Amino acid sequence: MAQPLVKKDDDRDDEADYSPFLGIEKGAVLQEARVFNDPQLDPRRCSQVITKLLYLLNQGETFTKVEATEVFFAVTKLFQSKDIGLRRMVYVMIKELSPSADEVIIVTSSLMKDMTSKTDMYRANAIRVLCRITDGTLLTQIERYLKQAIVDKNPVVASAALVSGIHLLQTNPEIVKRWSNEVQEAVQSRAALVQFHALALLHQIRQNDRLAVNKLVSSLTKGSVRSPLAQCLLIRYTSQVIRESANTQAADRPFYDFLEGCLRHKAEMVIFEAARAITELNCVTTRELTPAITVLQLFLSSSKPVLRFAAVRTLNKVAMTHPMAVTNCNIDMESLISDQNRSIATLAITTLLKTGNESSVDRLMKQITNFMSDIADEFKIVVVEAIRSLCLKFPLKHRSLMNFLSNILREEGGFDYKKAIVDSIVILIRDIPEAKETGLLHLCEFIEDCEFTYLSTQILHFLGIEGPKTSDPSKYIRYIYNRVHLENATVRAAAVSTLAKFGAMVDTLKPRIFVLLRRCLFDNDDEVRDRATLYLNTLGGDGAVVQTGEDVKEFLFGSLDIPLVNLENSLKNYEPSEESFDIYSVPREVKTQPLAEKKAPGKKPTGLGAPPAGPPSTVDAYEKLLSSIPEFANFGKLFKSSAPVELTEAETEYAVNVVKHIFDGHVVFQYNCTNTIPEQLLENVTVIVDASEAEEFAEVASKPLRSLPYDSPGQTFVAFEKPEGTPAIGKFSNMLRFIVKEVDPSTGEAEDDGVEDEYQLEELEVVAADYILKVGVSNFRNAWESMGADCERIDEYGLGPRESLAEAVNAVIDLLGMQPCEGTEVVPNNSRSHTCLLSGVYIGNVKVLVRLQFGLDGPKDVAMKLAVRSEDESVSDAIHEIVASG
């Protein structure tokens, strides 16, 4: 296709970003499509227009029924052109348009004429198009032609028929299964692609009959397959038969002999496929592996990077289960450490680390040192994990390997890379006693310059557990106390806790620890000061032993078996009194176990544990909070929690916002309240909710807030029952009710008597978007097609006058509450049409996909076409009802 002339820039990145289709719009292209009706057709121009139409379709643009019909009829007129290139474009366009049954009839005669044409290119493409657009009824009429095409002498025609059969097997299997004789004949074809496609189709026809597949593989392994592509398929089918076979090893021997024979094939792809198949067999012996390893070793010295990569990757996998079988390849793999392809070099190094012996460790370390600076962090992590495994394999080499990890720890790198190194050092310290002191010193030196708060706090925590157990714990105190002066508040607080652990475990260090903790009492951070005070009291820093040694150790080192959310809520609801807070009164039940605590049985902890990728899941936090409240514990799985909705204006006496928690049969309103008046204490805080405008809701429970001091947020809850699984909507009026007590500013104590008062809050609405969860998809087109059209609903709506197309798009997105996909929420400037793709999960865990097409109808009026696909047709209808009523 001809492209407009543009000035070439030296920057290749700019050239890569350039697209000849940039800025084209559907309306303009449809206007250009009128050239299909010209008496004198211009094949070149027609091809350009079809290319633009295909581009729009592949970008997710959809045509209305009228537009698609007009384009289809216009394209069919191009059959009168004899231009071969244009004819091929016509075939592709008809396939993409997927015409309806009544339109297919119109083009069928032309396609059937091309099927019997003397031009092979016409025949092949006509077969592909017909099989794509026809239904079972028409397929029976052309079945005779398709059978003839399968055994046609022209390989292009035969392959087209076979590939069409593979596609048709999904929709019309009974018809395709009648072609077995012709397909079996095509398997004997001399054409490489024909034999490849025929074997693939024949295997799919018989795949549900294990005996038939076994017979097929047995017959073909005797040497009738010439095509390298078909031979690769046959190797895969053979290894599948071996894996699924319940016969003895002797019965499988002919299949293994076939795989071994393929190692001597002249095609490299067949040799590699056979070698990989042998290495992946279950219970394969070292003797059976040897021929495959030998072939892969030859590939290691190939001039082709793809062969070197394939070989070293396969050997890397083999080294995990049969390391001794790969040792003969070590010399060849050492030469790959300097390979220009960093992926090959990384795989070579990690394989060598798995297969190397104790005497080769030092030599490998020297080679890796120069290599590490040239690769990306993700490759470095693989190398670090391999070094860790090597050190566990050869504990006597821990000093050189630990020094290597320490050196690379000081180099530049991202968080994941540094964490992988720290995790490796931690595991080596735990598993190799001789490495403990050296490893701890390396970690201490690292936190001197560590830029990652998470790693610093985790290292300090680990140091507090392992450091006191060493022969000379005092040498770590300097590193720990330096963190109190030179780090942020989070790390300083962790350092204080670590110092306290040393004081509890090492009696000789107690006086020194007390001095350091007293200095921390003057820190400018509340957390640091509070911890220092707590630990001084716990350890008896005032000269008296407050608790027994065992109590102190249990407090500092024991695990907290109370959910933090429950503890936080209990502390917030605790009323100051002469009776101290009882930690045993905190509920210990949680609805679901956190994923981080679900460790695989029999596995050791991997390092310091995974870091939080960000804040913990909001839904998880809310679910733990709600499940800890007995009134709501039986409501089931939390589906969605909304963002906080403000119910008061800024800078008012009381700040209140609400979070809507959606369950299958209930809705819980969580009112987050803050008292902004220093001279007042609020008690027995509740929200009186009027649901007269929400007829489907019935109040079933509430949980008041006992006390709301100044500037200390608290929560009160109200729960409503609704019809299960339905998106009930309604409007709720809210009144904050409480007892207010005056607080003496000088003493901070509240008066005994209070006055009941109320405070009007804004109204709250439960809308349809509250029942849809934002869940994106990586490839909308694939997700849309895989969803199918069975539950598709399409309709058009007028959105009235809007300031811009972007405003209309954002309004509909907000109305539905779904996740925009592929950046389609952004509307280009001055655009008169736009397509927006949305995805989500409807209450009841039903996946929903939405395709919105917007267009300007007049100066400012916006028209919209809404197409919805879901797993349930009632959900598709519900989405349309939301838009219609919105």
N, C-alpha and C positions, 0 to 999 in steps of 0.2 A: 504493500500500500504506500502511496506517495505521502511524504511528510512535508509540512511547511518548512521552508528554509529558515534556520536559526543560526545565529552566530555561535560558532564552536568556542568553548572556553577550555583553557588548559586543565582546569580542575575536573577530574573524572567524576568526583562525587556530584558536581552540579549536573553533569551529563546524565548520570544515573537517575537523578531525581526528575529529569525532564520527561514529560509524557505528552504525546501528540493529542491525547484525548482530554487534556486539562480544560475544565470549564465547559464542556459540552453539556447541553440540556436536552431532555427528552423531547420537548416540544419542537425545538429547532431541527432535531434529527428526523422526527416524523414528517416535518415539512419537506426535508430533503428527500424522503422516501418516495415522493411523488415522481421522481425520475424513473421509477420502475414502470410507470404508465406511458412513458414517451414512445412514440411510434418507432423512432430510431434509437435503439438502446445503446448506451455507452457502457460497455462492460467494466471499464476501469472505474468510472464514477459509481456505478451500481455496487461494485465490490467494496468501495470505500464506505458507502452508506451502510451496507450490511455489517461491515466491521464495527462501525459506530454503534449500531443496534445491538450487536453481540456484546460489545463492551458494557453498554448500559445494563443488559440482562445479567451479565456476570458480576456487576457491581451491586446487585440486589434490587435494581430498578424493576418494577413490575408495571405491566401495561394493563389498562382497563380492558374489559371484554370487547368493547367497540374498537379500541386501538389495536389490540392483538388480532382481531378479525381483519381489520383493514390492512394491516401489515402483511398478514398471511396471504390474503388474496392478491395483494400487490406482488409479493415474492413469487407466487405461483406463475405469474405472467412471464417471469424470467426464464421459464423452461423453453420458451421459443428461441432463446439465444443459443448459439452453437459454441460459445466461448467456454472452454473446459474449466478455466480458473473460476469464472463466474458460477458455473454449474456446481462446483464444489462448495462455494460459499452458500448457494441456495440450499444444498443438502444440510449444511450445518445449521442454517437459520431455521429450517423447518423442524429439525430435532430440538432446538432450544425453545421454540415457541410452543411445542407440545399441543398441537391443535386438538379441538374437541372432536367427538365422534362424527358429528355431521360435517365438519370441515375436512376430516381425513378422507372422506369419500371423494371429495373434489380432487385431491392430489394423488389419490391411489392409482388412478389410471396412468398418470404421467410416470410415477415411480415404477409401476409394473412394466411399463414400456421400456424404462431404462434398465430394469432387471434382465430383460431379454435382449438388450442392445449388444451390438458387436464391439462397443467400446468397453473394455474391461473396467476402466475407472468408473464409468457410469454404473456398471453392474454392482461393483463392490459397495459403492456409497449408497445406492438405492436400497440394497439389502439392509445395510445398517439403519437407514432412516425408517424403512418400513417396519422393521422389527421393533424400533423404538416407539413408534406412534400408533401401531395397530393393536387391537384387542384380540382376544381369543377367537372370536368369530371369523374375522378377516384372516387370522393367522392360518386357519385350516385351509383357506382358499389358496394361499401361497406356499403351503407346506411342501408341495411337490417341487417348486422352484428352489426352495431352500435345500432340500435333500440333494438336488442336482448340483447346487452350488458348492456343497461340502466336498464333493468328489471332483470338482472342476479342475481342469489341468492348470488354470491360472492360479498361482498361489495367493494373489491378492484377493481374488474372489472367494476362494476357499477359506482363507483366514477371516474374511468379513462375515461369512456365514457361521463359522465356528464361534467367533467372539459374540455374535448376536445370540447364538444358542446359549452361551454362558450367562448372558443377561436374561434371556427368556426363561431360563431354568428357575429363576426366582418367582416368576409370575405365572408361567404356564408349564409346569414340570411334566405333566402327562404328555403334552405334545412333543417336547424335546426328547423324552425318554424313548419315543418311537424312532429316533434317528440313530440308535445305537450301531446298527450295521454300517451305515455310511460313516459315522464317526470312527468306528474301528478301522475302516478302510483308509480313512485319512491319516490315522496314526502311522500307517506304513508309507506315507508320502515322503518323497525325497526333499521337499522344501522344508527348511528348518523351522520357519514360523508356523507352517501348517501343522507339522508334527507336534510342535509345542502346544498350540492351541487345542488340537485334537486330544492330546493326552490330558490336558487340564479339564476339558469338557467331559471326557469319558470317566475320569476319576470322580468328578462331581456327580455324574449320573449314578455311579455305583457307591458313593461314599457311605451310604447308610447300610450297605450290605458288606460286612467285614470279609466274608468268604469270597465274594466277587472281587473285592479289592485285592485280596491275597492272590487270587488266580491271575488278575491283571498284572500285578507286579511280577509274579513268577514267570509269566510268559514273556514279558518285555525284558527281563534281566538276562535273557539268553542271547541278546545281541542284536535286536531288530531296531533299536533307537539310534539314529545317526545325528540328530540335531543336538548340539551342546546345550541349548536351552531346555529341550525336552529331557535330556539326560540329567540335568540338574533337578528337574521336577521329579524324575523317577528315583533319584537318590533320596529326595525328601520323603517320597511315598514309601520307599523301602525301609528307611529308618523308622518311619511311623509304624509299619507292620511289625518290625522287630520289637518296638516298645510295647505294642498292644498285644503281642503274641503271648499265648499262655503255654506254648510248646516248650520242649526242652531246648537246651543250647544247641544240641546236635541238629535239631530240626531247623534252627535259624542259621545254621552254618552257611548254606548256599547264599543267603542274603548278605551275610558279612563278606563272603568271598566276592560277591558282586561289588560291594563298596570298596574293598581292597583293590579289585581290578580297575576300578575307575581312577585310582591314584596314578595309573599309567596312561591315562587318556591324553590325547594331544592338546586338548583345550584347557587352558589354565582355570577357567571358571569351574569346569567339571572336577578337576583335580582338587581345587580348594573346597568345593561343596562336599566332596567325598571325605576329605580329611576332617572337615568340621563335623560331618555326620558321625564319623567314627569316634571322635573325641567326646561327643555329647551322648553316646550310648550309655545306658545304665549298666553297671557291673562290668565295664570293659576292663580287661587285664592289661598290665604293662606290655606284655608281648604283643597284644592286639593293637596297642597304641603306637608301637614303634614305627610301623610303616607310615602312619599319618604324621608323626612327629618329624620323621626324616624329610618328607615332602615339604612340610611347613618350614623346616630349617633351610631348605633350598630357596624358598620364597623370601627369606630374610635378606638374602643378598641380591634380590632382583633389582633391576633398574627402574621398575615401575613402583611409584609410591603406594598405589592402591594395594598391590600385592604384599608389600612390606607391612603395611598397616593391618591388612586382613590376617596375615600370618602371626604377627606379634600379638594382636588382640586375642586370637584363638589360643595361642600358647599361654597368654596371661590367665585365661579362664582355666586351662588345663592345670596350670601351676597351683591353683587353689585345691585341687583334689589329688593330683599326681605330680608333686614337685620334682621327685627324683627322675621322672620320665623326661623332664624338660632340661635337665642339667647339661645334656650334651649340646644344647643350643646356646649356652651362656656366652661362649666366645663370639659367636655371630651377633648376639644381642648387645654385647658390649660395644661393638662398632656402631650400633644404632643410637647410642647415647648422644652422639654428635650429629644425628640426622637433622636436616633442615626442617623437616616436619615435626613440630613440637609434640603433636599427639603420638607419633611413632616413638619419639625419644622418651616420653613419659611412660608409655606402656612398656618399653624395653627396660627402663629402670625399675619399675614396680615388679616386673616379672623376675628380674635379677635379684631383687631383694627377697623375693619369695623362695627362690631356688638356690641362692648363693650359699656357700659353706662358710664356716667361721673364719677360715684363713683369708677369704676374699672380701671380708667386710671393710677393712681399712682401705683397700684399693677402690672399692665402690664409693666410699665416702668422699675420697678425693675427686673422683669423676663427677659426683653429684653436686659438690660444692660449686663448681664452675657452671653447672647446668641450671641451678635453681634460679639464678638472676634473670634467665632468658624466658621463663615460662609464666603463664598467668596463674592467678591464685588458685583457680579450681584444679589445675594440674598439680600445683604445689601441695594441696591438701591430700591428693592421692598418694604422692610421694611420702608425705609425713606419716600417713596411716600405714604405709608399707614398712617404713623404718621402725615404727612402733612394734609391728608384728615381728620384724627381724630381731629386735632387741629382746622380746619375750622368748624368742626361739633360742637366742644365744645370750643368756644373761651375763656371761663373763665379759661381753663386749659393751656393757652398759655405759662405761665411762666415755668411750669415744662417740657412741651414738647420742648420749645425753649432751655431750659438748656440742655436737652438730646441731641438735635441736635448740640448744641455748643460743648458738650463734645466729641461726636463722630467725629466732624469736626477736632479736634486736634489729633485724632488717625491716624495710618498709613492707607493709602488707595490710590487707583489710581485716575486718573483724573475724570473719569465718576462718580465715587462714590462721590468725593468731590463736583463736580458740581451739583449732585442731591441734596446734602445737602444745598449748597448755594442757589440753585433755590428755595428750599422749604422755607428757611428763608426769601428770597426776597418776595415770594408770601404771606407769613404770615404777613410781614411788610405792604404790600399793602392792604391786606384785613382785618387786625385786627389792628385798630389804637393804641390800648393799647400796642401792641407788638413792636411798631416802635423803641422806644429808646433802649429797651433791645436788639432787633435784630440787630440794627446798631452797637451797642457796640460789640456784638459777631462777626460780620463781621470784625470790626476794629481789634479785637484781632487775628482773623484768618490770616489777611494779614501780620501780624508781622512775621509769619513763613511760609507763603504760598510759595510753590515751583513752582506753575503754573502761568506763566506770564499772560495767558489769564484770569484766574479767578481774579487775582489781578487787572488788568485793568478794568474788568467789575464791580468789587465791587467798585472801586474808582469812576467809572462813575455813578453807582447807588447812592453812598454816596453823590456825588455832587448834585443830584436831591432831595433826601429825607433829607439829613442832615440839610440844612438851614431851613427846616420847623419845626424842633424840638424846644423844649423849651430852650435848652442850646446848640446851635451849636458849641460853642467854644471848647467843650470837645473833638470834633473829629479832631481838627486842628493838635494836636500833632501826632496822628496816620498817618494823611495824609502827614505831612511834613517829618516824618521819612522815608517815601518811597522815598523822593527826595534824601536822603543820602545813603540809604542802598540797593537800588534795581538796576536792569539793566535799560538801557536807555528807553526802552518802558514803563516800569512802572513809571519811574521818570517823563516822559512826561505826562502820564495820571494823576499823582499826581498834576502837575502844573495846568492842566486844572481844576481839582477838587477844588484846592485852589481859582482859579479865580471865580468859580461859587459861592463859599461861599462869596467872596468879593462883588460880584454883588448883592447877595440876602440879606446880613446882613450888614447894614451900620456900626454898631458898630465894626465889625471885619475888616473893610477896611484898617485902618492904619497898623494893624498887618499883613494883607495879603500883603500889598505893601512891607513891610520889607522882608517878606519871598520870594516874587517874585523877588526882587532885588538881593537877594542872589543867586537865580537860574541863574542869568545872567552870573555867573562865572562857570557854569557847563561845563564839557568837551564834551558834546554832542550837536550837532547843533540843533537837534529837541527841546531839553529842553530849550536851550537859546532862540531859535526863538519863542517858545510859551510864555516864560516869557516876552519877549519884546513886543509881540503882546498884551498880556493881560494887561500889565502895561499901554500901550498906550490906549487900549480900555477902561480901568477902570479909566483913568485919574491919573495914578500913579505919574505923575510929578507935581501934585498939582492943575492942571486945569481939569475941567470936559470936556472931549473931545466930548462925545456923551450923549444923554439923557439916563435915566435909562431904558426906554423901549427898546431902540436900543441895549443897552448892553445885556439885558436879551434875546432879540430875537437872537442876535448873538451867545450867549453862550448856549441857551437852544432850539432855534428853529431848525427845521429839515431841512437838506440840500436836496432840491428837484432837485438837479442837479446830473446826473450820474457822478460818479468819473472818469470814463474813458474819458468822454467828457471834464471834467474840466482839467484833466491831459494833454490831447492833446491840448486844447486851451492855456494852460500855456506854453507848449513847443513851440507852434507856435507864441507866443506873441513876438513882436519886441519891445525892449526897446525904449521908446520915451517920450516926454513930456506928452503925453496923457496916463493916468493911465489905468490899466487893467479893463475892464468892465465885471463884472461877469454875467451881464444879457445878454451878447452876446453868452454865452455858450449854445449850443443846449441842450434842455431838453428832447428830444424825445429818447426813447429806443425802440428797436424792440420787445423785450420780457420782461415781468416782471420777476425779479429774483424770484426763487422759495422761497427763505427765506422770501419774503414779502407777499406771498400768504397765509394769515391766514384764518382759518376756521371762518365763520361768527358766532358771538355770543360767541366766546371763548376768555378767557383772556390770555394774554401772559404767557407762562410757564417759569417763572424765567428769567434768563439773556439771553435766546436764545441759540440756538445750537452753539457750538464752531466750528471753521473751522477744519475739519478733516485733513487738509493739505492745500497746496496752492489751490486757486480756480481753477476750471476746465479751462484748457488752451483754449479749444474750446469755452467755454462760454465767456471768456475774449476777445478772438479774434472776436467772433460774435458781441459782444457789440461794439467793436472798429469799425468794418467794417460797422455796421448798422448806426453808427453815422456819416458816411461820405455820403453825398447825392449821389455822383456818383455811389455808390455800394449798396445803400439801397434797390433797387428793384431786387437784384440778387437772392433772396429767401433764403432758409435755408442753412447755412454753413454745408457741409458734413464732411470735414476733414481739419485740418491744419497740415502741416508737421513740423518736427523739423527744426531749423535753419540750412541752408546750407552756409558754408563759401565761399565767393567769392573773398577774398583777403588772402594773406599770413600773418602770424603773424608779428607784429612789422613793418608794412608798414605805409605810411603817413595817409592813410584812411582805416578804418576797416569797411567792409561791409559784412553782411550776409543776406540771403533772406529766407522768410517763404512762402511756397506755400499754398494758401487757395483754396480749391476745392469746387466749387458749381456745381449744376446739369448742368448748361449751361455756366458757366464761370470759369475762373481761375484768381485769383488775386495774384500778386507777391508783397509782402511787403518787401521792402529793408530797413534794419536797418543799419543806417550809423553813424559812429563816427569819428569826426575830432581829430586826435592825434597831430596836430601841434599847439602849443600855440600861435604862431605869426600870425595865419591866421584865418579869418572868412569866411565861405562859405555861399553863398546866392543863392537862386533859384536853389536848388539842385534837379536834375532829373536823371533818368536812361533811356538812350536810348536803347531800346530792339529791336534786329534784329531777327525776327521770320521767316526768309527765310527757315530754316530747320524744321519748324513746320507748315506744310501747312494747317492743320485743325484749326489753331488759327488765330484770327483777333483782333488786338488791338482796344479797344472801349473807354477806358478812362485812364487817368493818374492824379495823384495828386502830384505836386511837394512840396518840403520842402522849406519854405521861408528862414530859417536861420539855420545854423549849427555851433554854437560856439565850442570852444575847449572843448573836453571831455564831451560833452553834447549830448547823443544819440538822433537821430531823425529818422523819417520814411518818405519814399516816396513810392508811390504805382503806379503800372501799371496793368490794367485789360485787359484780353483777353476773347473774346467770342469763344466758341467751340460747336460742335454738342451736343445737349442736351442728357444727360444720357449715353454718350459713353466715353470710356476710351482713349481719344485722347492723343497721346504722341508726343514729339518733343524736339528739342534742340534750346536753345535761347542764342544769344550773347548779352553781356551787356557792356554798356559804361556809366560811371559816368560823368555827365556834370554839371558844376557849375560856378559861378562867385566867384573868390577868392579875398579877400581884406586883406591887411596887417594890423596887429594890433600893436599898440605902446605898448611895454611891460611895460613902466612906467605908462601910464595912462589907459591902457586897452581899448582904443577907436580905432575903425577901421577907415581906410581912406575912404574918400567919393567915390573915383574911384576904380573900380575893373577890373580884367582881366578874361575873359572867359577861362576856362580850361577844360580838359577832363582827365579821368583816366580809363584805361582799366581794366575790371573785368573778372573773370573766367566765363566760359560758365555754363549755367544752363540747366538741363534736367527735363522734366516732364515724369515720367515713370509710368508703369502700377500699381506699388505698391502704388502710390499716390491715387488711386481710391478704395483702400481696407482699411477698418477701422479695427483695432485690437480689437476684442471683444471675450473674452473667454467664455467657457461653463463649468459648474461645473462637468458634467458627459458626457464625449464624447461619450461613447458607447450608452447611451440612446438617446442622441441628434442625433447620426448617424442613429440609427434604426427608430426613429420617423420621420426623414427627408424622409425616403423611397428611393427606388431605381429607381423611375420613371425618375428622372433627373440626374442619375448617369452616369459619363463618366470615363472610365478606359483606360489607355494606358501606355506603357513602354518607357523609354528613356535611352540613354547612355550619361552619364555626362563626359566621358573622364577620363584621368588620374588626380588624386587628391592626395594631400599630405596625407590626411587622410579621414576617413569616416566622422569625425566631420566637416571638412572643407566643404565637399559636403552638409551636412545637413544645416549648417549655410548659405551657398550660396543660397540654394533654399528658406530658410526662408526669407532672405533679398530680394530675387527676388519677392516673393509673398507679402511680407509686412503683413503677417497674424500673429495671436497670437498663440504661441505654447501652447498646453494643457497638463496637468498632468505631467509636467516636462520632456516631451519626446524630448525636444531640446538637452538634455544632452546625449551624446553617451558614453557608457561604454568603458573603455580602452581595446584595443586589440580585439574589437568586429568586426566581419566580416559582420554583418547584423544589421539593426536597423529600427525601425518603429517610425515615427514622426507624431503627430496629430496636425492639425492646424484648427483654426476657425477664422471667420471674417464676416464683412458685406460689400458687394459690393455696389458700387454707385447705388442709387435707393433703398437703404435699403433692399437688398436681402441677406439673410443669406447664408453663404458658409461654408462647412466643407471639409477638405482635409486630406487624409490618404496617407502618403508617406512611401514607403518601399525601403530601400537602401540595396545594397549588393555589395561586392567586386567581380568584374569579372576579375580575373587575379591579378597580383601583386598590381597595383594601380588604374586600371580602375574601375569606379563606375557605376553600373546600378541602375535605379530607376523605381519603379512602382508607378504611380500616379492615385489615385481614388478620384474623386470629386463628392460631392453631394450638391445640392443647391435647392432653391425654383423655379429656372428658368433654363431650360436646356441651354439656350443661355449663361448664366453665367458660367455654368459648362464647356461649350466649350471655353469660353473666358479664363478661368484659364489654360486650356491646351494650348491655343495659347500663353499665356504669357510664359509658360515653354518652349514651342517649339521654340519660337523666342528669349528666353533669353540665 
